[in-house]
């Protein structure tokens, strides 16, 4: 550690101690403590000063998390507000005005504003740039009409990140604009989509005459694709960065192996060790990627992490079902539920096996992410795109 890094580490420790002494975690309400942590610049240390951060490299965040965890401090509800914390917040920090950062970032961190993501549509999933939801300027507002789909947690959300088409006369990537949307607007209709697990974690969202102030536009008009790419890169890192050592899917399998000797067999042991090593390599690769993000904004490399996560989660969950034999084939509850948070590893082996099927679809399909890795990471020739220069209004739909 260099002298400058040592000085930074000491300063961070002093800030944490001050926060703890002024806001005792054992007696302070969690939302109040998180607000104080945000105000102290310890929410995201790589964010701008005054907006939850200190303008430091993101690698220093691990020290803050460790020292606060040792003090028993509460953490933000990542399971309930993963989209707000992992996707909306870094995008607002990158593209928001000072007023927008002041207005939107703190409520995300304290959990006052739960976010959902209004990107995918029935005709624009893998080809996200083909979105048809329209936003038409009306004075100081935009009027939004359209339909979104596969919207995680929309039933719990107060806010949304929205990509809409504002100019149909230009090629599809150029005519998009990005907005922050108040989900309480009466023109918003959220309807559940029941999944293979029985839950309705996803939704379809209908927008009819929804008014969005121009002050809630994030980035320039027509620059929505650029802003959305930042969101997607953060989403893929958030999904693919992995659990702690022997956490997540592999942790469930390792726990069963230790506690149930009757399921053990030599061939299964070989397979378990192979999966354990792959999970650990994925975790370490994710940690290395996070440490490289000095500016706090990931690039296309996160697509590779998300690819690895999806394949590994599906493989491990399949192994877990086989490990438990007939018991692994049982399912505890098919009741339609609308959960408060996203949980990849909750409930029992059957749930984990079925829920993992969505990992290769959500956050960008594995097929699309392979293209991203090939073209933007490896520098291979891009696929031929016949619609690249055609105005969106002239495309066949």
N, C-alpha and C positions, 0 to 999 in steps of 0.2 A: 504494500500500500504506500503510495507516494505521500509526501508531506501534506499536499493539498487535500488528498483524500482523507488523511488522518484528521485534519482540521475540520473537514465537512462532517466526518463521523462523530467527532466530539460535539459539534454544534447540534447535530440531529439528536444526539442523546440528551443534551441539555434541553432542547425543545420538548422532547418526549417527557422528561422529568417535570418540566414546568406544567405541561398539560395535565399530567397525572396529579400533581399536587393541587392544582386549581380546580380540577374536575375529577374527583375520586370516582373511578369506574364502579365501585361497589354501591355508591349512593346516588350517582347521577343517572338520570333517565338515558337510555341508549341514544335516542334521537338528539338529546341535548349534548351528550358527549361527542357524537359524530359531528354535530355542528361546530363545536369548539375545536375539534380536530381539523375540520376543514378550514376554519378561520386561522389556525396556527400554521397552515401550509403543509400539513402532514397527511392530507387525504391522498393526493397524487403528487409526490415531490417534483415530478417532471413537468407538471402543469405550471402556467404562469403565476408569479407572485400575486396575491390578492384574489386568486381564483382557485384556491385549494392546494396550491403548490408553491415551490420555491425556485423553480427554474433549474433544478438539478438534473443530472442524468438519471434515468429510470432505474439504473442498477442500485441506487441508494434506497429504493423503496423497501427492499428485503430487510434492511436493518430496522427501519421504522416498524414494519409488521412484527418482527421478532420481539422487539422491546415492548411494544404495546400488548402483544399476546402474553408475554411473561407477566404483565401487570393485570391481566384479566380484563382488558378493555374490550368493549363490544366491537363487532365488525359490521360493515354494511351488509344488507340482505342480498347477497349475490344470487342466490337461488330464486328469489322473488323478483329481483330487478337487474338481472344479468344484461338485458338489452340497454337499460339506462346507464349502468356502470361501465359495461364493457364496450358499448358501441356508440350510444348517443354522446356520452361525456367527452371521449377523445375527439369526436367529430366537431362538437361545439367548441372545444378548446382550440382546434386547428383552424376553424373557419368562422367562428362566431365573432360578432362585434363585441366591444367591451361591455356594452349594455346587455347583450344576449348572454355573455359569460356570467355577468353579475346576476342576471335574472334566473338562469336555468341550472347552473352547475351545482350550487349548494343544495337545492331541493332534491336533486338526484342522489347526492351522497347521503343525505339524512334519511332518505326513503319517503320523503313527502310526495315526490313525483315518481310513480312507476311508469315505465315506458314500454310501448310495443313498437313493432317495426312494420310499417305499411309499404312494403316493396313489391313482393310477388303478386301476380295476378293470374287469373285463369288462362290467359293467353300470353303471359310473360313471366315465366319461372326461370328456367335456365337462361333464356334470352331476356335478361332483365331490362335491357335497353328498349325493349319493344312495348313498354308499359303504355296503356291507353287511357288511364285515369287522367282527366283533363283539369287543369287549373287555368281559369280565365281571369284576367285582371279586371277589377271593378273599383276604380278609385284607389283608395289605400288598402283595399282587400283583394283577395283572390277567391273565386268561387270554384270549389272542387266537386267534381262528380266522377264516380267510377266505382270499381269493385277491387278489393284486395283479398288475398287468400293465404292460408297457412300462417296466420298471424298469432304467434305464441303470446299467451297472456293478455290478449286484448280485453278480456272480460274484467281484468283487474287494473287496467291502465288508466292513468290520468292524462298522459301525454303520449304522443307518437312521433316517430321520425317518418316522413312521407316523401316519396319521390313521385312527381306528377309531370305530365307533359304540358308545357306552356307554349310550345311552338311546333305545330305539326308540319310546317312547310320546310323544315330542314331535316337532314339525316337523323336517325333515331337517337344517336348518342348526344347530339348537339341540342336537342329541343327539350331537355329535362331540367327541372328546377327542384330544389330540396327545401322542405319546410319542416317546422316544428308545429305539431298540431294538437290542439286541445281536444281530448277525447270526450268531453262533456257536451260538445255541440249537438243540438237536437237532430241534425241531419245524419248522424252516425248510427248505424245499426249493426250490432255485433251478434253473429250467430255461431253457435258451436259446431265444430267438426269432430265427430267421434272417430277415434283412431283404433288401430289394431289392438291396443292395450285395453280398450274400453273407455279410456279417459277422453275428455275433450280439452286437451291442452291447447290445441290449435283452434282457430276461428276463421270465418270469412267475414269481411267487413265491407258494408255498403255505405258509400258516401254520396249524399244527395243535397246539393246546394250548400255545402259546408263552407263557411266563411273563415278564411285564414288571413290575419293581418299581414301586410307586407313586412312589418317589423319582425315577423316570425319566419321570414325567409332566411335560410342559412346558405351563405355564399351568394354569388351573383346569379341573376336570371340567366338560364341556359347553361349553367355550370353544374347542374345537378349530378351528372355522371361522375365528374371529378370528386365531388363531395361524397357521393355514394360509394365510390371506390375506397375512400378512406374508412368509411363505416364497415364495408365488407372485409377489408384487410384486418381491421380490429376484431371483427366477429370471428374470423377464422383462427386468429391467434387465441381468442378467448375460449373457443370450443376445443381447439386442438392442443392447447398448451399443456394439458395433462394434469393428473391428480398428484398429490404428494407421493413419496416413495411408498410403494405397496398400498396405494389408495385406489379409489375408483373400482373398476371391474376386477382388476387383478387382485385387489385387496379382498374382495368377497370370496374369490376362488381360493386364495391362500388361507383365509380363515376357515373355510369348510375343510380344506385338506388337513389342517392341524387338529380341528375339533372332531373330525369323523374318520377314524382310522379305517373303517370298513369300506370307504370309497377308494382307497389307495390301491394302485397297481403299478408295476414297473413301467409299462408303456405310457400310462397316464402321467407318471412322474416325469418322464422325458418331455412330454408335451407341455406340462405345467412349467417346467424350467425354461423351455424355449419361449413360452409366452411371457414369463416373468422377466426374462432378459430383454425381450422386445419392449415390454412396458417401461422398463428402467431406461433403456436407450432412448425411447420416445420422450420420457420425462426429462432426461438430461439434455436432449436436443432442444426441447422447448425452453429449458432454463437458459441455454446458451443463446437462443434466439432473443429471449427477453433482455438479456444483458447487452446484446448488440444494439438494442433500440435506444440509443443515447438521446435521440430527440423525441422519443415516445410515440412515434408513428411507424407502425410496421409496414412492410412492403409485401410483394407477392410471395415471399418465402413462407408466410403463414399458411398459404394454400397447401404446401407440402405437409405441414404439421397437422392440418385438419384432415387431409387424406389419410395419414398414418393413424390418427386417432380413430376414424370411422372403421377402417379395416380391422384394427386391433380390437376395438370394442365388440364388433360383430363376431370375430373369431373367438374371443374369450367367453362371450356370453353363450355361444354354441357349445364350447367345451364345458361350461358350467352346467348346462342342461344335461349333457351326457354324463357328467360326473355324478349327478344326483339320481340318475336312473329314472324309474317310474315317478318318483316324487318330483323330479325336475319337470315332468310333463304336466303336472297339476297347475291350475291357475286359481288364485285366491278369490278374485272378485272382478266380475265383468260389468259392474254397475257403472253407468255413465256418471262421471265426476268431472268437475271443472277445477283442477288443482290450483292452489295459490302460487306454486313455484314449479320450476322445471327440475326434475330429478332423474338423472340417467340411471342411477343405481338403486333406487328405492324399491321397497317391497321384496319379492322373491325371484328365484332364477327365471321363471317363466316371463315375468314382467320385464326383466333386464334383457332377455333374449328378444322379445317383441319390440321393446323400445329402441334397441340398438339398430333395428332395421331403418329407422329414420335418420341415423347419423350420417349415412352416405347421401342424404337428400338435403337436409336442412343446412343452412349456412353455405350453400353452393354444392351442387351435386358433384360426386367424385369424378364424373366424366368431364365436367366443365373445369374442375380444379386441375385435372391432368393437363388440359390445354393451357391453363395459366402457368403452371410449372414449366411446361415445354417451351412456351413462347417468351414468357417474361423472366424466368429464372435461368433456363438453359440456353435461351437465345436461338431456339430452333425456328425454322420457317413457319409463319402463321398459316392457319387454314385459309383457304380462299373464301372470301365473303362477298357475295354478289350484291348485297344490299347496303354496302358500306357508304356509298355516295348518293343513295336514292332518298328523296324526302320521305319522311315517315308516312305522310298522307297518301303516298303513291304505292306503298307496299301492299302486297296481297295479304289479307288477314281472314 
